[in-house]
Amino acid sequence: MRDSYRHWQRIPTRWADNDVYGHVNNVVHYAWMDTVINTWLITEAGLDIHDGGAIGLCVESHCNYRASVSFPDAVDAGLRIGHLGRSSVRYEVGFFLEGRDDVVAEGHFVHVFVDRTTRKPVEIPADLRARMEGLVA
């Protein structure tokens, strides 16, 4: 399962991530997805979040939970692209306990790229698309 992901980022859990049941609360997984995707976009794909003409807006997200994670665990977040369209991209993220092969959660996150000012859909910029193609599963 791990080998189907193209990019990896380790994410430590925080004490505040645990809920009253003693495991990481479900909403935290969505924040992790947002973090791994946007970290990759900024550091690896060159997305200019402050002045770029196109921005990605989340139009859909989903997560399936397979096993619990608790502080002080760290998770390895694997990122791949399941679909690359003209103006949209579906990122797929798998979460694994540090150094283990069993997925604890997996989800997806869809961005539609829009003009920063008008918010109308635009084609994914060519340089960004080229980087994304390297993550297509």
Secondary structure, 3 states (H helix, E strand, C coil): CHHHCCEEEEEECCHHHECCCCCECHHHHHHHHHHHHHHHHHHCCCCCCCCCCEEEEEEEEEEEECCCCCCCCEEEEEEEEEEECCCEEEEEEEEEECCCCCEEEEEEEEEEEEECCCCCECCCCHHHHHHHHCCEC
